[in-house]
Amino acid sequence: MMTLHECQARDANDPLRSLKDLFAIPQGVIYLDGNSLGAMPKAAPARAAEVVSQEWGQDLIRSWNTAGWFNLPQRLGNQIAPLIGAGVDEVVVTDSTSINLYKVLSAALNIAAHDAPQRRQVLSERSNFPTDLYIAQGLCKERGYTLTLVEPQDIAASLTSEVSVLMLTHVNYRTGAMHDMQALTAAAHAAGALTVWDLAHSAGALPVDLTGAHADFSIGCGYKYLNGGPGAPAFVWVNPRHADRFWQPLSGWWGHAAPFAFTPDYRPASGITRYLCGTQPVVSLSLLECGLAVFSAAEKLGGMGALRAKSLALTDLFIALVEQRCAGYGLGLATPRQHNQRGSQVCLTRASRAEGSSAFSIVQALIARGVIGDFRGGDGSQHLDILRFGFAPLYIGFADVWNAVEHLLQVLQSDEWKQAQFNQKNAVT
């Protein structure tokens, strides 16, 4: 078993250790929730003040040109592109993940309806992130399609001649299990279906190669591993072979070929720019730029390959320490052990209780100690609640992992989680 001293020594020799200094993490906090909301880059407050006080306050509307506000979606998209295996001018940053999914799924269904109108089914994973399923349900209802949900092991076999689009999240939010993007995209294409990939729990945490996988459409989140701040704009990628085929349904003026011509008819811009819609949130985009700047620093230290290697080492260590030190306390493992099937989070299970969730209470007790993870309730089939811990390799170290497990052990040994204060649920869990 690795000791705390050995973990500290490993941190001291970590070639990525300087990246943590780029983040403002409160003293005494072990932040294991970057898979839900990334930590704040230290550069963010000054950048926000600059945008508000100088660019808006002094330069006013001129900043659309003088400060480069107008092309922020494309500029940030080009910073994200190498993190997800996309080309130059193939990504834009805009709107939310849900809205962007509506755009790309609509476009995918338009293409499918044109090329194979007899296909009337969208296929997805039963435990896909709910907002993705909700958006797909709405579109299917609107267009007369069927949304079919299956278990992950049944996806490939379910790619029948009825399927028009396979819609998946690359890394499952509940378990941390990662799909084989290249294999499933190839299987979908062999079956005559298009693919839509949600990279919310992948982008910034592990290497992604959309181009190499021959994917069709992708969206992703700006406020998780990309550290763009709460509610940061999301991103959209469309394979260039599809980009100009159809309009996306939210044909707002920012996606017009000449938005300041103010013509009464809509003419979509070429390529990915047509996936913009309305006026862009400049302050939020500027904060996301601070998060993306960290990856430029990481690139000099080995880039996504080095971050992925550290992520796997951190999650390996967490799994091993939990199983060695917390045995006998009813914890299970939902996250795959195989590296090629794991994202950058570890999800522990604990049986649901009729009178309430002990998993929730354990997480709350940990948060009170400064170890911040989160809770996800049972999925209705296995009656297992989830204690979810994200390991952002930009700012989590090996001693953080050891100390987090030590706190978990103390919470379990002392029954601290049974205190009333840890059994009160707020709106956000």
C-alpha positions as CSV (number, residue, x, y, z in Angstrom):
1,M,0.0,0.0,0.0
2,M,1.4,3.4,-0.9
3,T,2.0,5.6,2.1
4,L,1.3,9.3,2.4
5,H,5.0,10.0,2.4
6,E,5.3,8.1,-0.9
7,C,2.4,10.0,-2.4
8,Q,4.0,13.3,-1.4
9,A,7.3,12.2,-3.0
10,R,5.4,11.3,-6.2
11,D,3.8,14.8,-6.2
12,A,7.3,16.4,-5.8
13,N,8.5,14.5,-8.9
14,D,5.3,15.1,-10.9
15,P,6.3,17.0,-14.1
16,L,2.7,18.4,-14.2
17,R,2.9,19.8,-10.6
18,S,3.3,23.4,-11.7
19,L,-0.2,23.4,-13.3
20,K,-1.9,23.3,-9.9
21,D,-0.4,26.8,-9.2
22,L,-2.6,28.2,-12.1
23,F,-5.8,27.4,-10.0
24,A,-7.3,29.1,-7.0
25,I,-8.2,26.2,-4.7
26,P,-9.2,27.1,-1.2
27,Q,-6.8,26.1,1.6
28,G,-7.7,22.8,3.1
29,V,-9.9,21.7,0.3
30,I,-9.5,18.5,-1.8
31,Y,-11.6,19.2,-4.8
32,L,-12.8,16.0,-6.4
33,D,-15.8,17.5,-8.3
34,G,-14.0,19.0,-11.3
35,N,-16.1,16.5,-13.4
36,S,-19.1,18.6,-12.5
37,L,-17.7,22.1,-12.1
38,G,-14.0,22.8,-12.7
39,A,-11.8,24.8,-10.4
40,M,-11.3,28.5,-11.0
41,P,-8.1,29.6,-12.9
42,K,-6.3,32.3,-11.0
43,A,-6.4,34.5,-14.1
44,A,-10.2,34.5,-14.2
45,P,-11.0,37.3,-11.8
46,A,-8.6,39.8,-13.4
47,R,-9.9,38.9,-16.8
48,A,-13.5,39.3,-15.8
49,A,-12.7,42.7,-14.3
50,E,-10.9,43.7,-17.5
51,V,-13.9,42.7,-19.7
52,V,-16.4,44.5,-17.5
53,S,-14.4,47.6,-16.5
54,Q,-12.3,48.3,-19.5
55,E,-13.8,46.6,-22.6
56,W,-17.4,47.2,-21.6
57,G,-17.1,50.1,-19.2
58,Q,-14.7,52.2,-21.2
59,D,-14.6,50.9,-24.8
60,L,-18.3,50.1,-24.9
61,I,-19.7,48.8,-28.2
62,R,-16.4,49.3,-29.9
63,S,-15.1,46.2,-28.2
64,W,-16.9,44.0,-30.6
65,N,-14.1,45.0,-33.0
66,T,-11.3,46.4,-30.9
67,A,-11.3,43.6,-28.2
68,G,-12.1,40.8,-30.6
69,W,-15.5,40.0,-29.0
70,F,-17.1,39.1,-32.3
71,N,-14.9,36.2,-33.2
72,L,-14.6,34.7,-29.6
73,P,-16.7,31.6,-30.5
74,Q,-14.4,30.7,-33.4
75,R,-11.2,31.6,-31.5
76,L,-12.1,29.5,-28.5
77,G,-13.3,26.7,-30.8
78,N,-9.8,26.6,-32.3
79,Q,-8.3,26.3,-28.8
80,I,-10.6,23.4,-28.0
81,A,-10.1,21.6,-31.4
82,P,-6.7,20.0,-30.6
83,L,-8.1,18.6,-27.3
84,I,-10.8,16.7,-29.2
85,G,-9.1,15.7,-32.4
86,A,-10.8,18.4,-34.6
87,G,-9.4,20.6,-37.3
88,V,-8.9,24.3,-37.5
89,D,-12.3,26.2,-37.9
90,E,-14.3,23.1,-37.2
91,V,-15.4,24.0,-33.6
92,V,-17.4,26.9,-32.2
93,V,-18.1,27.7,-28.5
94,T,-21.7,28.8,-28.0
95,D,-24.9,28.2,-26.0
96,S,-25.4,25.3,-23.6
97,T,-24.7,21.6,-24.0
98,S,-28.5,20.9,-24.2
99,I,-29.1,23.6,-26.9
100,N,-26.1,22.4,-28.9
101,L,-27.4,18.9,-28.7
102,Y,-30.7,20.0,-30.1
103,K,-28.9,21.7,-33.0
104,V,-26.7,18.7,-34.0
105,L,-29.3,16.0,-33.4
106,S,-31.8,18.0,-35.5
107,A,-29.2,18.3,-38.2
108,A,-28.3,14.6,-38.0
109,L,-32.0,13.7,-38.3
110,N,-32.3,16.0,-41.3
111,I,-29.5,14.2,-43.1
112,A,-30.9,10.8,-42.1
113,A,-34.3,11.7,-43.4
114,H,-32.8,12.8,-46.7
115,D,-30.5,9.8,-47.1
116,A,-32.5,7.0,-45.5
117,P,-36.1,8.2,-44.8
118,Q,-37.2,4.7,-43.8
119,R,-35.0,4.8,-40.7
120,R,-37.1,6.1,-37.8
121,Q,-35.1,5.3,-34.6
122,V,-32.6,7.1,-32.4
123,L,-30.5,4.7,-30.3
124,S,-28.9,5.6,-27.0
125,E,-27.7,4.2,-23.7
126,R,-30.3,3.8,-21.0
127,S,-28.1,5.6,-18.4
128,N,-27.1,8.4,-20.7
129,F,-27.1,11.8,-19.1
130,P,-30.8,12.8,-18.7
131,T,-30.6,16.1,-20.5
132,D,-29.5,14.3,-23.6
133,L,-32.3,11.9,-23.3
134,Y,-34.8,14.7,-22.7
135,I,-33.7,16.6,-25.8
136,A,-33.9,13.4,-27.9
137,Q,-37.3,12.5,-26.5
138,G,-38.6,16.0,-27.5
139,L,-37.2,15.7,-31.0
140,C,-38.4,12.2,-31.6
141,K,-41.9,13.2,-30.5
142,E,-41.8,16.2,-32.7
143,R,-40.7,14.2,-35.8
144,G,-42.3,10.9,-35.2
145,Y,-39.2,9.0,-34.4
146,T,-38.7,6.3,-31.7
147,L,-36.0,6.7,-29.0
148,T,-34.7,3.3,-28.1
149,L,-32.6,2.9,-24.9
150,V,-30.4,-0.1,-24.3
151,E,-27.7,-1.2,-21.9
152,P,-24.1,-0.4,-22.9
153,Q,-23.2,-4.0,-23.8
154,D,-26.2,-4.2,-26.2
155,I,-25.5,-1.0,-28.2
156,A,-23.6,-2.7,-31.1
157,A,-26.2,-5.4,-31.5
158,S,-29.0,-2.9,-31.5
159,L,-27.7,-1.0,-34.5
160,T,-30.4,-2.4,-36.8
161,S,-31.6,-1.1,-40.2
162,E,-34.2,1.0,-38.3
163,V,-31.6,3.2,-36.6
164,S,-30.9,6.6,-38.1
165,V,-28.7,8.1,-35.3
166,L,-26.6,6.7,-32.5
167,M,-26.4,9.3,-29.7
168,L,-23.9,8.6,-26.8
169,T,-22.0,10.3,-24.1
170,H,-18.4,9.2,-24.4
171,V,-17.9,8.9,-20.6
172,N,-20.9,7.9,-18.6
173,Y,-21.7,10.5,-15.9
174,R,-22.8,7.9,-13.3
175,T,-20.1,5.3,-13.6
176,G,-17.2,6.8,-15.4
177,A,-17.3,4.0,-18.0
178,M,-15.9,5.1,-21.4
179,H,-17.2,3.9,-24.7
180,D,-14.9,2.9,-27.5
181,M,-15.7,5.8,-29.8
182,Q,-13.9,4.5,-32.9
183,A,-15.4,1.0,-32.7
184,L,-19.0,2.2,-32.0
185,T,-18.8,4.9,-34.7
186,A,-17.5,2.3,-37.2
187,A,-20.4,-0.1,-36.2
188,A,-22.9,2.7,-36.6
189,H,-21.6,3.6,-40.0
190,A,-21.6,0.0,-41.1
191,A,-25.2,-0.2,-40.1
192,G,-26.0,3.0,-42.0
193,A,-26.4,5.3,-39.0
194,L,-24.9,8.6,-38.0
195,T,-23.2,9.3,-34.7
196,V,-23.6,12.1,-32.1
197,W,-21.1,12.2,-29.3
198,D,-21.4,14.1,-26.1
199,L,-17.9,14.9,-24.7
200,A,-19.0,16.6,-21.5
201,H,-17.0,14.2,-19.3
202,S,-14.1,13.7,-21.7
203,A,-12.9,17.0,-23.2
204,G,-10.0,18.3,-21.1
205,A,-9.6,15.1,-19.1
206,L,-8.5,12.6,-21.7
207,P,-7.4,12.5,-25.4
208,V,-10.3,12.4,-27.9
209,D,-9.9,11.9,-31.7
210,L,-13.2,12.8,-33.4
211,T,-11.5,13.0,-36.8
212,G,-9.7,9.7,-36.4
213,A,-12.9,8.0,-35.3
214,H,-14.8,9.4,-38.3
215,A,-17.5,10.7,-36.0
216,D,-20.3,12.8,-37.4
217,F,-21.4,15.3,-34.7
218,S,-20.2,16.2,-31.3
219,I,-20.9,18.6,-28.4
220,G,-19.3,19.2,-25.1
221,C,-19.3,21.2,-21.8
222,G,-17.2,24.3,-21.0
223,Y,-17.4,24.3,-17.3
224,K,-16.2,20.8,-16.3
225,Y,-12.7,19.8,-17.1
226,L,-12.3,22.9,-19.3
227,N,-12.7,25.1,-16.2
228,G,-14.7,27.8,-17.8
229,G,-16.8,28.7,-14.8
230,P,-20.4,28.0,-13.8
231,G,-22.7,27.9,-16.8
232,A,-19.8,28.4,-19.2
233,P,-20.7,28.1,-22.9
234,A,-20.5,24.7,-24.5
235,F,-18.9,23.7,-27.8
236,V,-20.1,22.2,-31.1
237,W,-18.2,20.2,-33.7
238,V,-19.6,19.0,-37.0
239,N,-17.6,16.8,-39.4
240,P,-16.8,19.0,-42.4
241,R,-18.5,16.5,-44.7
242,H,-21.9,17.4,-43.0
243,A,-21.4,21.0,-42.1
244,D,-23.0,22.6,-45.1
245,R,-25.6,20.1,-45.9
246,F,-28.5,21.4,-43.8
247,W,-29.4,24.4,-41.6
248,Q,-29.5,23.8,-37.9
249,P,-32.9,24.6,-36.5
250,L,-32.0,27.7,-34.4
251,S,-31.2,29.9,-37.4
252,G,-30.4,33.1,-35.5
253,W,-28.5,36.1,-36.8
254,W,-25.1,35.1,-35.4
255,G,-25.2,32.1,-37.7
256,H,-26.1,34.2,-40.7
257,A,-23.5,34.4,-43.5
258,A,-23.6,38.3,-43.2
259,P,-25.2,39.1,-39.8
260,F,-24.7,42.9,-40.2
261,A,-26.2,43.0,-43.6
262,F,-29.6,42.9,-41.8
263,T,-31.4,41.2,-44.6
264,P,-34.9,39.8,-43.9
265,D,-34.1,36.3,-45.2
266,Y,-31.8,33.8,-43.6
267,R,-28.7,32.7,-45.4
268,P,-26.6,30.3,-43.3
269,A,-22.9,30.9,-42.9
270,S,-20.6,28.2,-44.3
271,G,-19.2,25.5,-42.1
272,I,-19.4,25.5,-38.4
273,T,-20.3,29.1,-38.0
274,R,-23.9,28.3,-38.9
275,Y,-24.2,26.5,-35.6
276,L,-24.1,29.9,-33.8
277,C,-27.5,31.4,-33.0
278,G,-27.9,34.6,-31.0
279,T,-25.6,37.3,-29.5
280,Q,-22.8,35.6,-27.6
281,P,-22.1,35.9,-23.8
282,V,-18.8,37.8,-23.9
283,V,-18.0,37.7,-20.2
284,S,-18.6,33.9,-20.0
285,L,-16.6,33.3,-23.1
286,S,-13.7,35.4,-21.8
287,L,-13.6,33.4,-18.6
288,L,-13.6,30.1,-20.5
289,E,-10.6,31.5,-22.4
290,C,-8.7,31.5,-19.0
291,G,-9.5,27.8,-18.5
292,L,-8.3,27.0,-22.0
293,A,-5.1,28.9,-21.5
294,V,-4.1,26.3,-18.9
295,F,-4.1,23.7,-21.6
296,S,-1.5,25.7,-23.6
297,A,0.7,25.5,-20.5
298,A,0.0,21.8,-20.2
299,E,0.9,21.2,-23.9
300,K,4.5,22.2,-23.0
301,L,4.6,19.5,-20.3
302,G,3.3,16.7,-22.5
303,G,-0.2,17.7,-23.3
304,M,-3.2,15.5,-23.2
305,G,-1.1,12.3,-23.2
306,A,0.6,13.3,-20.0
307,L,-2.7,14.4,-18.4
308,R,-4.3,11.1,-19.3
309,A,-1.4,9.1,-17.8
310,K,-1.7,11.1,-14.5
311,S,-5.4,10.7,-14.5
312,L,-5.2,6.9,-14.7
313,A,-2.5,6.9,-12.0
314,L,-4.7,9.0,-9.7
315,T,-7.8,6.9,-10.3
316,D,-5.8,3.6,-9.9
317,L,-4.4,4.8,-6.6
318,F,-7.9,5.9,-5.3
319,I,-9.4,2.5,-6.2
320,A,-6.6,0.6,-4.6
321,L,-6.6,2.7,-1.4
322,V,-10.4,2.5,-1.0
323,E,-10.4,-1.2,-1.5
324,Q,-7.5,-1.7,0.9
325,R,-8.4,0.7,3.7
326,C,-12.2,0.9,3.5
327,A,-13.0,-2.8,3.1
328,G,-16.0,-4.0,5.1
329,Y,-18.0,-0.8,4.9
330,G,-20.4,-1.7,2.1
331,L,-18.6,0.2,-0.7
332,G,-18.5,-1.2,-4.3
333,L,-16.9,0.0,-7.5
334,A,-19.0,1.1,-10.5
335,T,-16.1,2.4,-12.5
336,P,-14.3,-0.1,-14.9
337,R,-10.8,-1.1,-13.8
338,Q,-9.6,-1.3,-17.4
339,H,-7.8,1.8,-18.5
340,N,-9.3,1.8,-22.0
341,Q,-12.8,1.7,-20.4
342,R,-12.4,4.4,-17.8
343,G,-12.8,8.2,-17.8
344,S,-11.3,10.5,-15.2
345,Q,-13.6,9.7,-12.3
346,V,-14.2,6.9,-9.8
347,C,-17.7,6.1,-8.8
348,L,-18.2,4.1,-5.6
349,T,-21.5,2.3,-4.9
350,R,-23.5,1.8,-1.7
351,A,-26.8,0.1,-1.4
352,S,-29.9,2.5,-1.2
353,R,-31.8,2.5,2.1
354,A,-35.5,2.7,2.4
355,E,-35.2,5.6,5.0
356,G,-32.7,7.6,2.9
357,S,-29.4,7.4,1.2
358,S,-26.3,6.7,3.3
359,A,-24.2,7.5,0.2
360,F,-25.6,11.0,0.2
361,S,-24.9,11.4,3.9
362,I,-21.3,10.1,3.5
363,V,-20.7,12.6,0.7
364,Q,-22.0,15.4,2.8
365,A,-19.8,14.5,5.7
366,L,-16.8,14.5,3.4
367,I,-17.7,17.9,2.0
368,A,-17.9,19.2,5.6
369,R,-14.3,18.0,6.0
370,G,-13.2,19.8,2.8
371,V,-13.3,16.7,0.5
372,I,-15.7,17.7,-2.2
373,G,-17.2,15.0,-4.3
374,D,-20.9,14.5,-5.2
375,F,-23.8,12.1,-5.0
376,R,-26.0,10.5,-7.6
377,G,-29.0,8.4,-6.7
378,G,-29.8,4.9,-7.6
379,D,-30.8,4.2,-11.2
380,G,-33.9,2.3,-10.3
381,S,-32.7,-1.1,-11.3
382,Q,-29.8,-2.0,-9.1
383,H,-30.8,0.2,-6.1
384,L,-27.2,1.4,-5.8
385,D,-26.4,5.0,-5.0
386,I,-23.2,6.6,-6.3
387,L,-20.5,8.4,-4.4
388,R,-18.8,10.2,-7.3
389,F,-15.2,11.6,-7.3
390,G,-13.6,13.4,-10.3
391,F,-9.8,13.5,-10.7
392,A,-8.8,16.5,-12.7
393,P,-5.2,15.9,-13.4
394,L,-4.5,19.6,-13.8
395,Y,-4.8,20.3,-10.1
396,I,-5.2,17.0,-8.2
397,G,-2.1,15.3,-6.7
398,F,-1.4,11.9,-5.2
399,A,-1.3,13.2,-1.6
400,D,-4.8,14.6,-2.3
401,V,-5.9,11.1,-3.1
402,W,-4.4,9.6,0.0
403,N,-5.9,12.2,2.3
404,A,-9.3,11.9,0.6
405,V,-9.4,8.2,1.4
406,E,-8.2,8.8,4.9
407,H,-11.2,11.2,5.5
408,L,-13.5,8.6,3.9
409,L,-12.2,6.0,6.3
410,Q,-12.7,8.2,9.3
411,V,-16.3,9.1,8.2
412,L,-17.1,5.4,7.9
413,Q,-15.4,4.3,11.1
414,S,-17.0,6.9,13.3
415,D,-20.5,6.8,11.7
416,E,-20.1,10.5,11.3
417,W,-22.4,10.4,8.3
418,K,-25.3,9.5,10.5
419,Q,-25.4,13.0,12.0
420,A,-28.7,14.8,11.2
421,Q,-26.9,17.7,9.5
422,F,-25.6,15.3,6.8
423,N,-29.1,14.0,6.0
424,Q,-30.6,17.3,4.8
425,K,-30.9,17.6,1.0
426,N,-30.6,20.9,-0.8
427,A,-31.8,21.6,-4.3
428,V,-28.4,20.6,-5.8
429,T,-26.9,17.3,-4.7
